[in-house]
C-alpha cells in the first residue's frame, strides 16, 4: 500500500462553514420543509461577515434545490430528495453480503495532490484546494469483486484528509459522513486495462462493467468514483413503480 499523504489539512473557508452549517440544519431536519431561514442580515451578524458572502451561500442552496428565495418574504426550506436517484448509492459490502459471501476490503493506494484545472471547474477556485486519490479492492470470498478508484474534493470534505481508510472503505465512509444532494451515474462496458486486469485477477482485455459516479452537495462536487467489476459477476436490477396520472 502506498500512502503519500504529506499535505496539510485544508481549512474550510467562511463560505464553506456557513454553507455546511445551513446544509446540516436542512438535511438533518432541524429546519423542516417550510422553515423560514434567518435573514441575510441576521446571518451576517451571526457569522460576522459581509452580506455578499451570505447572499452567495443562499444562492448556492437555491440552485441545489434546497431552499426557495422569495422577495420580501425571505428564504424557506424545500422538501429534500437526497436519495431519489434511480440507482441508489450503496456500499459494495452490501452487494457482496447479498450474494451470501464473506466480504474483505484492501486499500491499495492513497495520496493527496493539487487539484487540476478541469476538476476545479464548477467548484470554488482556490490554490488551496486539493484532491484525495484512493484506490482499493473489494473481495467476495477469496476472489476480487470490484476495483474502486476514487477522488475526493478536500475543499468539500476536509475531514477525509486525516482519514486513513484502513478498515472502512472510502464509499462507506462518505455515505456515513457526507450527505449528498445530487448524483450522476454512468454505466459502460469496458475492456480490462493492465491495472484492472492485475487487480481483478483477469486477463487484459476481458469484458468488465464500469460504474462512474459523481456526487454533489448543494451544487459543490464531493467525489468522483469509478467502480470496475468483472463482466461475468455484475448484474443491474432496478425496481420501478408506474407513475400515477
C-alpha positions as CSV (number, residue, x, y, z in Angstrom):
1,X,0.0,0.0,0.0
2,X,1.2,3.4,-0.9
3,X,0.4,6.4,1.3
4,X,1.9,9.7,0.1
5,X,-0.2,12.0,2.4
6,X,2.3,14.8,3.2
7,X,0.0,17.8,2.7
8,X,-1.7,19.7,5.5
9,X,-5.4,19.6,6.2
10,X,-7.5,22.0,4.2
11,X,-9.1,24.7,6.4
12,X,-12.7,25.4,5.4
13,X,-13.3,29.0,4.3
14,X,-16.0,31.1,5.9
15,X,-18.2,30.5,2.9
16,X,-17.8,26.7,3.4
17,X,-18.5,27.0,7.1
18,X,-21.8,28.9,6.6
19,X,-22.8,26.6,3.8
20,X,-22.1,23.5,5.9
21,X,-24.0,24.8,8.9
22,X,-27.1,25.6,6.8
23,X,-26.9,22.3,5.0
24,X,-26.7,20.4,8.2
25,X,-29.8,22.1,9.6
26,X,-31.7,21.3,6.4
27,X,-30.6,17.7,5.8
28,X,-30.9,16.7,9.5
29,X,-34.4,18.0,9.7
30,X,-33.5,20.7,12.3
31,X,-35.0,23.1,9.7
32,X,-38.0,21.1,8.2
33,X,-39.6,21.9,4.9
34,X,-41.3,25.3,5.1
35,X,-39.0,26.6,7.8
36,X,-38.0,30.2,7.3
37,X,-34.2,30.6,7.2
38,X,-32.7,33.5,9.2
39,X,-32.5,36.7,7.1
40,X,-29.3,37.8,5.3
41,X,-28.8,40.5,7.9
42,X,-29.2,38.0,10.8
43,X,-26.7,35.6,9.2
44,X,-24.3,38.4,8.5
45,X,-24.3,39.4,12.2
46,X,-24.1,35.8,13.4
47,X,-21.0,34.9,11.2
48,X,-19.5,38.4,11.3
49,X,-19.1,38.5,7.5
50,X,-20.2,40.5,4.6
51,X,-23.8,40.4,3.3
52,X,-22.4,39.3,-0.1
53,X,-20.9,36.2,1.4
54,X,-24.3,35.2,2.9
55,X,-26.1,36.0,-0.3
56,X,-23.8,33.7,-2.3
57,X,-24.4,30.9,0.1
58,X,-28.1,31.3,-0.1
59,X,-27.9,31.5,-3.9
60,X,-25.9,28.2,-3.9
61,X,-28.5,26.5,-1.8
62,X,-31.3,27.7,-4.1
63,X,-29.5,26.4,-7.2
64,X,-29.2,23.0,-5.4
65,X,-33.0,22.9,-4.8
66,X,-32.6,23.0,-1.0
67,X,-34.3,26.4,-0.4
68,X,-36.6,28.8,-2.2
69,X,-35.8,32.5,-2.1
70,X,-38.7,34.9,-2.2
71,X,-38.5,38.6,-2.5
72,X,-39.8,40.5,0.6
73,X,-40.7,37.3,2.5
74,X,-37.3,35.6,2.7
75,X,-35.9,32.1,2.2
76,X,-37.7,28.8,3.0
77,X,-36.6,25.2,3.2
78,X,-37.9,23.0,0.4
79,X,-38.7,19.2,0.7
80,X,-35.4,17.3,0.2
81,X,-35.0,14.4,-2.1
82,X,-31.4,13.4,-1.3
83,X,-31.7,9.8,-2.3
84,X,-34.2,9.8,-5.2
85,X,-31.8,8.6,-7.9
86,X,-32.9,5.5,-9.9
87,X,-29.6,3.8,-8.9
88,X,-29.2,4.1,-5.2
89,X,-25.7,4.8,-3.8
90,X,-24.9,1.7,-1.9
91,X,-21.9,0.2,-0.1
92,X,-20.0,-2.6,-2.0
93,X,-20.0,-4.6,1.2
94,X,-23.8,-4.8,0.9
95,X,-23.5,-6.1,-2.7
96,X,-21.1,-8.9,-1.6
97,X,-23.1,-9.9,1.5
98,X,-26.3,-10.1,-0.6
99,X,-24.6,-12.9,-2.5
100,X,-24.0,-14.8,0.7
101,X,-20.2,-14.4,0.5
102,X,-17.7,-13.0,3.1
103,X,-16.5,-9.5,2.4
104,X,-13.0,-8.1,2.6
105,X,-11.6,-4.8,1.7
106,X,-8.0,-3.7,0.9
107,X,-6.6,-0.2,0.4
108,X,-4.1,-0.2,-2.4
109,X,-3.0,3.4,-2.7
110,X,-3.7,6.8,-1.0
111,X,-2.3,10.2,-2.0
112,X,-3.2,13.9,-1.7
113,X,-2.4,16.1,-4.7
114,X,-3.2,19.6,-6.0
115,X,-6.5,20.0,-7.8
116,X,-6.3,20.2,-11.6
117,X,-7.9,23.0,-13.7
118,X,-10.5,20.5,-15.1
119,X,-11.5,19.3,-11.6
120,X,-11.8,22.9,-10.4
121,X,-14.4,23.7,-12.9
122,X,-17.8,24.3,-11.2
123,X,-16.2,24.4,-7.7
124,X,-14.7,27.1,-5.6
125,X,-11.5,28.3,-7.4
126,X,-8.6,28.3,-4.9
127,X,-5.0,27.4,-4.9
128,X,-5.5,25.7,-1.5
129,X,-7.8,23.1,-3.0
130,X,-6.6,19.6,-3.0
131,X,-7.8,16.1,-4.1
132,X,-7.5,12.9,-2.2
133,X,-7.0,9.9,-4.6
134,X,-7.8,6.4,-3.4
135,X,-7.5,3.0,-5.0
136,X,-8.9,0.0,-3.2
137,X,-10.0,-3.6,-3.9
138,X,-13.2,-5.3,-2.6
139,X,-13.3,-9.1,-2.3
140,X,-16.1,-11.6,-2.3
141,X,-14.7,-14.6,-0.5
142,X,-11.2,-15.1,-1.9
143,X,-11.9,-13.5,-5.3
144,X,-11.6,-9.9,-6.3
145,X,-15.1,-8.4,-6.7
146,X,-14.6,-4.8,-7.6
147,X,-11.8,-2.3,-8.1
148,X,-12.6,1.2,-6.7
149,X,-10.8,4.3,-8.0
150,X,-11.9,7.4,-6.2
151,X,-11.1,11.1,-6.0
152,X,-12.5,13.2,-3.1
153,X,-12.6,17.0,-3.1
154,X,-11.0,18.0,0.2
155,X,-12.5,21.5,-0.1
156,X,-15.9,19.8,0.3
157,X,-14.8,17.0,2.7
158,X,-11.8,18.3,4.7
159,X,-12.1,15.5,7.3
160,X,-11.1,13.0,4.7
161,X,-7.5,14.4,4.7
162,X,-6.9,12.8,8.1
163,X,-8.8,9.5,7.4
164,X,-6.5,6.6,6.7
165,X,-9.3,4.2,5.3
166,X,-7.6,1.2,6.8
167,X,-10.8,-0.6,7.9
168,X,-13.6,1.3,6.3
169,X,-13.8,1.7,2.5
170,X,-14.0,5.3,1.1
171,X,-17.5,4.7,-0.3
172,X,-18.8,3.5,3.1
173,X,-17.1,6.3,4.9
174,X,-18.5,9.0,2.7
175,X,-22.0,7.6,3.0
176,X,-21.7,7.8,6.8
177,X,-20.2,11.3,6.9
178,X,-21.2,13.4,3.9
179,X,-24.9,14.0,2.9
180,X,-25.2,14.3,-0.8
181,X,-27.9,16.2,-2.7
182,X,-27.3,15.1,-6.3
183,X,-25.7,12.2,-8.0
184,X,-24.9,11.1,-11.6
185,X,-24.3,7.5,-12.7
186,X,-22.7,6.3,-15.9
187,X,-22.5,2.6,-16.7
188,X,-20.3,1.3,-19.5
189,X,-19.0,-1.9,-20.9
190,X,-15.2,-1.7,-21.0
191,X,-12.1,-3.9,-21.6
192,X,-9.8,-4.5,-18.6
193,X,-6.7,-2.4,-18.9
194,X,-3.4,-3.5,-17.2
195,X,-4.3,-2.0,-13.8
196,X,-7.8,-3.5,-13.8
197,X,-6.6,-6.9,-15.0
198,X,-3.8,-7.2,-12.4
199,X,-6.1,-6.3,-9.5
200,X,-9.2,-8.3,-10.5
201,X,-7.1,-11.3,-11.5
202,X,-8.4,-11.4,-15.0
203,X,-6.9,-11.3,-18.5
204,X,-6.1,-7.9,-20.0
205,X,-8.9,-7.1,-22.5
206,X,-11.5,-9.1,-20.5
207,X,-15.0,-7.6,-20.6
208,X,-15.9,-5.6,-17.5
209,X,-18.7,-3.3,-16.3
210,X,-17.6,0.1,-15.0
211,X,-19.8,2.5,-13.0
212,X,-18.7,6.1,-12.9
213,X,-20.4,8.0,-10.2
214,X,-20.2,11.7,-9.3
215,X,-21.9,13.3,-6.2
216,X,-22.6,16.9,-5.3
217,X,-23.7,18.6,-2.1
218,X,-25.6,21.9,-2.6
219,X,-24.1,22.2,-6.1
220,X,-20.5,21.6,-5.0
221,X,-18.6,18.5,-6.2
222,X,-17.9,15.9,-3.4
223,X,-16.4,12.9,-5.1
224,X,-15.8,11.0,-8.4
225,X,-15.6,7.2,-8.3
226,X,-15.0,4.5,-10.9
227,X,-16.1,1.0,-9.8
228,X,-15.0,-1.7,-12.1
229,X,-16.4,-5.3,-11.9
230,X,-15.6,-8.4,-14.0
231,X,-18.3,-8.6,-16.6
232,X,-19.5,-12.1,-15.6
233,X,-20.4,-11.3,-12.0
234,X,-22.2,-8.0,-12.1
235,X,-26.0,-7.6,-12.7
236,X,-28.1,-4.5,-12.7
237,X,-31.5,-4.8,-11.1
238,X,-33.9,-1.9,-10.7
239,X,-37.5,-1.8,-9.5
240,X,-40.0,0.7,-10.9
241,X,-43.5,1.8,-9.9
242,X,-45.7,3.3,-12.7
243,X,-46.3,7.0,-12.3
244,X,-49.9,7.9,-11.3
245,X,-51.5,10.4,-13.7
